[in-house]
């Protein structure tokens, strides 16, 4: 797996950032293009940033007032849960999580939280408890760039997962195979050709996992615990895939250590590293993994993963500094997920949101973006099922499944809306300001450079010359005297700077820029990253 030794400039920085952040604005590109590739990757993999402040009570209304939690205070310390506040807190959580993505630092953490949410998928509608849901998200954020094996253990005994995959109901009298199956099939060894676990292994794993349940006596402290009285103390026999290993049954509190023995058994399989590296590859590089990619990219990454005792950072560092990652064929080759599309837009245009002193409007507008992504078929917190979103695993469509006759018009409706009316809450507004946006460019008064610079920011792929020509003559110069002469746009732009009080000219220039951005974001190229 060869290291990338080629040119490092804005085009390469853009490719790296569009894959590792939600959108990449001009300031992000300026920042990372000024570093070396090595230092850019180091910053993206930085893990010392503080955790985001927890979600707050933004949900009081005419029908309900939370007597325990003050408006603007966090509800994660609450001791009362009811039918009226549970759904409101779950909505608060979804808005908050969207806010975490919108306000992400220049690191990979938030993108990895989404990756792991898709991998260890849980559905809020089934978990139902906002405290468990929040704690699960904190767990994903904590381990996002840490040790995968430690993460699997933490997820296994996490209250939200115990509820979602019936671990809470798994007892020696009635072993439940749900988590024991998904632990192997979806979370560790996968379903690839090198994964040969058996039904007997599922049953044995289920018996190892008996005894874990949820302690929800104290709401804010809700967590998974081991209850020895519910644990199957007999020996557990595994198949030849696991070297016919027997996990000896243990009594009392010692029964909990059987989980660590089970994980040791699973993580001895080379297929675990391959399976996770394939998922990382599909998320960050491309959906198709042929025999050559398996041999030259997946195998070396998997070896790095195993040699580093399942630490995630070394794998990502090797992937992002590889020649393969920067191959021309891999640039602009992924269709943006709805979250990438919607969060990426508000970040790329640097659209300001209200601050925490206006938390009702802030959460309301975060919620608007979350609902937008949901309408496009990606409802964070509620993936379609335990396997996550089909775009990241379902052959042969993969990411093409994000685009349909239903979702594509919704994408265009969203981009149009963000240029025209935006979203409003109590006088606070989310809206692209096209004049302010193009003012940051080096030569907004030159129609050719303006279009070139916008295309370089908004697209992951090059735009055909005839498309740029249409944008100039059909949009920017349309209706201007002489039309085909560039200086008519240059004059109109200069007049806007010199005489901003000229209402007719200001309106004319603003409308042309709005039409230009609407058109640019309606093109297929804007769907790609």
N, C-alpha and C positions, 0 to 999 in steps of 0.2 A: 504494500500500500504506500504509494509514493507521496512525498510531501509536496505541497504547492510551492513552486519556486518562481511563478510568473509575476506579472505586473500586479502591484497593489495600488489601486486608485479608487475613484468614486464608484466606478461600475462594480468593482469587486466588493467594496464596502456595502454598496446597496444590496447586492445579492445576499451577503452574509446577514445584514440587518433585517431584510424583508423576511428571512427565514427564522430569525431568532428573536425578533421583537414583534409586537403588534404594530405594523406600519413603521416607516422610517421617514421622518421629516427632514427638511433641509439642515436643521441644526444638528440632528443625529448624524447625518452623512458627513457634514463638515467635521464634526468631532472625531468620528472613527476613521475617516480617510486621512486625517492628520497623524494617526498612530501607525505603527507597524501592524501587520497581521497578527503577530504573536501577542502584542499588547492589547489589540482589539479583542482577541479571544479571551485573554486573561480578565479583561474587564467584564465581558459577557458572563464569564463563569464565576465572578465574584460572589461570595456567599455571606458576607458580613453585614449586609444592609439590614436595618431594623425591620421587624415585623410590622405590617400595617396595623393601625389602631382598629379595634373591633367594631362591628356594626352597631348602630344606635337606634333608639326609638324615634323613628320618623313617621310613625303610623297612627298617631292619635287623630281621630276625625269626629264628625258629629255623631257617629254611631258607637264609638268606643274610645275610652280614655284609659291608658294604662296607669293604674293607681300606684303601682310599685316602682316603675321606672320613669324618671323624669324625661320630658322631651329633650332629645339631643344626648342623653346618657346611654351608655351601652346596656343592652338587655342580656348580655351573656352572664351577668351576675344574678339574674332574677331567680326567685324561688317558686314562682307561681306560673303554671302553664295551663292555658284554657283554650277552648275552641276558638275564642275570639282573638287571642293574641298569637296563637301558634302560626296560623296562615300569614298573619301580618309580619311576624318575625322572619318567616321563610322568605317572603317577598323582600324584606329589608336585607336579608343575607344575599339574595341574588343581585340586588342593586349594588350592595357593598362590594361583592366580588367583581362585578363589572367595573366599578370604580378602581379597584386594585389594578385591573388590566390597563385601564385608561391612564392611570397615574404611575404606571410601572417605571422603575429606574432603568438605567441603560444596562440591564443584566437579563439573563435568560430565565430568571426565577419564575415570573408569571407565565411564560410560555410553557415551562416545565410543569407548573401546577395543572394547566389544562391537559398536557400530555398524560400526566398520571391520573387525572380525573377520568380521562377516556380509558386508561388501562385498568385501573381499579374502579370501574364504573359503579356508582350507586345512584339510586333514583330518590330524590327528595320526597316525592309523592308516596313512596313506600316506607322510607325511614321515618318521615313524619315529624320527628322531634328536632326543632331548630338548634338546640344545644348540641346534639349529636352531629348534626350537619355541619355546624360551624367548626367543631373540634376536628372532624374528619378533614376539612379543608386546611386547618392549621397543620395537621399532621402531614398532608401532602406538601405543603409549603416548607415545612421543617426539613423533610427528607428529599425535596425536589432535586437537589444536586449532591446528595449525600450517598449513603451506602444502601444499595438496593436490597440486600439480604435483610438488613436491619429494618428497612421499610416494610418488607413483606411481613416480618414478625409483628411490627406495630400495627399494620393494617388488619392482620388476622385477629387481634384481640381488641380492635377498635369498636366502640359501641355501634357506630353507624353500620359498619360491615357485619357485625354480629346480628344486627336487626335485619339488614337487607338480604343476607344469604343464609338466614335461619341458624346461624351459629348459636344464637341465644336459646334455640329449642333443641340443640343437639345434646342428648343425654344417653347414659349407658342403657337405659331401658328402651329408648327409641332413637338410635343414632340417625342423624340427618346428613345425607351425603352431599348436600348442595354446595357448601363451601369447600369440602374435601375435593370435589370434582373441579370447581372453578379455580381453586388454588393451583391445580396442575394444568388444566386445559387452557385457561385464559391468563393466569398471572405469572406462571414460571416456565414450565417446559413447553407449553403451547401444543399445537396440533400438527406441527411440521413432520416431515418424514423421519426425523431423528427422535421423535417423541413416541415411545412404545409402552407407556404405562397402561395398566389394565383396569378392568372394572374392580378386580380384587384390590388393586392399589387405592382406588377411590374409597372403597368400603373400609380398608385399613386406616387410611388417613382420617376418615370421618370418626372412627373410634378413638384415634389419638387425640382428636380435637374435642372430644366430649368433656364437658365440665366448664367451659368458658361461657359466661353469661353477662348480662348487663346489670350493673349496680346503679339503679336510678332512684335511690332513696333521697339523695340530695341533688336537686336539679342541675345546678351549675357544675357539680362534680360528677355528672353521669359518665361512667366509663366501664370498660370491660374488666371483669375479675374472674379468677379461677375458683370454682366451687368443687372441692374434692369429692363431695358426696354425689355429684352427678357424673363423675369420671369413670370410664371403663378401665378397670385395672388389669385386664387380661393382656397377654402378649399379642402383638400385631405383626402378621407376616406379610412381607412385600414380595413382588414378583422379580423375575430375572432382570427386568429393566433396572431395578434397584438392587441388583446383586443378591437377590433372595434374602435381604436383610430382615431381621426380626427386631422390632422395638419392644424391649421388655416392659411389661406393665409395671407401673409404680403406684404406690399407695399414698394417700394423704396429699400434702402439698407437693410432694415429689412428682406427682402426676403431671404438673405443669411443664416439667423439663422434657417430657416426651415431645412437646411442640418443637423444641430446639433440635432434638434428635431427628425429627421429621424434616425440618428445614435443612439440616446438614446433609441428609440423605438426598433430598431434591437437588440441592445446590452442588452436589458432586457430579451431576449430569451436565456434560458440556452443552447440551441442547438449551439449557436455561440462558446462557450467555448469547447463543445464536438467536434465540427467539426475541430477546429484548433488543438486540442490535438490529434485527430486521425491523422491529417496530420503530425504533429511533430513525432508521434510514428512511422508512416510508413517511414519517412525520416531517423530517427535515430535508430530504434530498429528492426522492422520486418513488412512485408507487411500484414500479416494475423491478423485480429482482431476478435477473436471469442467472444462468449457471456461472458465467464469468464474474458477475457482481458478487455472487455468493462466495466464490473462491478468492477473489482479490480484495474484496471490501468487507463483507460480513465476517468471514473467518478471522482475518487479522484484528478486527474490532472486538470480536468475541474473545480472542486470545488476550487482548489488552484488558478486557473486562475481568477475566478469570485471574490473570496475573496480578491485578490490583484489588483482588478480594471483593469484587463486585462494587467498587467505587464508580460512580456514574461520571464524574468529571473527566477522568483520563480518557474515557471512550469518546466523549463529546469533543474534547480538545484534539484528539487524533482525527476525528471525522472532519471537523471544521478547518483543520490545517492541511487536509489532503488535496492532492491535485484533482481527484475525482469530484470533490464537492464543488470545485470552481469550473468544471468542464462546461463549455458553452452549451452543450446539450441539456444540462441540468438547470440552466438559468431560465427563469420564467416558466418552469415546467410543472408548477403546482397550481391548481385552482384554489383561490383563497377560500377558507372556511367562512361561514357567516360571521363568526367572531372576529377572525382576521379582517374580514371585509368592513364590518361596522366599527370596531374599535380602531382598526388601522386608519380609517377615514378621519375620525375625530382627532387622532394623534398626528397624522400627517399634516392636517390643516391647522394644528395647534388651536383647536376650538376651546376657549376657556369655559370651565364649568363653575358654578357658584362654589364658594368656600364653605368650610364647616360651620361658619356662623349662619349660613343659610341652608342648614342641613335638609330641611323639607324639600326645597327646590333642588338641592344637589342630588339627593337620593331619587327624587322624581325624574330628573333628567338622566341619571345613570340607568334608571329603570326603563326609560324610553329606548335607550340603546340596547339594553338587554332584551326587551320585547321585540325590537327590530330583528336581532339575530335569531330569536326564537321563531319569528314568522318565516324566516328563511331556512328553518329546519335545524337550528342548533340552539336548543334551550338549555343553557348551562345549569347544572344541578340535576337535570332530568334527561339524560341520554335515553335513546329508544329502549335499551335493554342492558343486560350485564356485560355484553360484548362491546359496548360503546357505540360510536357513530360508524355506520357502514363505510363511509368515505375512507377510513383508515385501515379497513381490513377486507372489504367485500370485493372479491374478484368477479368479473373483470373491470367493473366500472371504477372502483376506488373513488378518487376525488371528483370524477365526473358526476357522481350522484348528487353533488351539491347543486348542480345546475339542472333545472327542469323548466317546463312551460309554466309552472307555478312560481318557482323561486326567482328566475331571471327577471321577470317584470318587477318583482318586489325589490330586487337590488337596484334597478334603475329608478324606481319610485323613491327609494331612500336617498340616492345621490341627488336626484332632482330636488327633493324636499330640502335637503341640507343646503342647497344653493339658493332656493327661493324663499320658503317660509320657515324652515327649521322646526324646532320643538320649543314650546314655551311653557313655563310654570311660574305663576304669580309674578309676571313681569320679567323673569329671568329667561334668557333665550339662548338656544344652541343654533348657530348659523355660521356658514362659511362667509367670511368677508373677502370677496374676490380681489378688491383693490389692495387691501392690506397684505393678502397672500402673495400677490405678484410683486409688490414693492420690495420684497426681500431678494428678488432675483437681480442679477447683475445689469440686465438691459431690458426692462419691461417695455420701453418705448420702441424697441426694434421688434416688429412682428415676427420675424424669422427666429431671432434669438429667444424671444418670449416663448414661442411654441416649442422650440428645441429644449429649452430649460424646463418647461412644464412637463414635457414628455419624459425627460431624464429623471424627474422627481417622481412622477406618478406611475410610470410603467417599469416593469422588470424586463421588458423586451423592447427592441428597436421598432420604431414606427415607419411604415413605408413613406417615401417622399411625397407620393400623390395624396396621401392622407393629410400630411402636414400642409400641403398646398391648399387642400380644400378648407382646412381650419382657418387659413389666412384669408383666402378670397371669399369663401362662403360664409364666414362668421365674423372675423375681426374687421375686414374691410367692407363687408356687406352693407350697402346703402350709403357708404361714404362717397363723397364726390370723386369721380375718377376711378373709384373702387380698386383697380389693380395696382395703384401706386402706394408703396409702403409708407411714404411720408405722411399720408393722410392719418394713419394710425399714430405715427410718431408725433404729429402735430396735436392730435386729440389728447394723447397721453401727457404731452408737455403742458397743454392748456389746463389739464386737470391739476397738475402740480402748481402752476402759476396762478390760476384763477379757480380755486375750488368752489367759489360762490356761483360760478356759471352753471346753473342748475341743469340746463339742457345738455351741455357737454358732459357733466358729471353723470347724469342719468344714462346717456348714450354709451359712455365708456364702461360704466358699471354693468349695464345690460349685456354688452358684447362679451365682457369677461364672464358673466354668469352663463351665457349661452355656450361659450367656449368650454368652460369647466363641465357643464352638463353633458356636452357632446363627448368630451374626452373620457368622462367616467362611464359613459354608456357603451363604449367600445369593448370588444372582447378582451383587448390587451389589459384593461383595468381589472379584469377578473383574475389575472395571473400574478404569481409572486415567485 
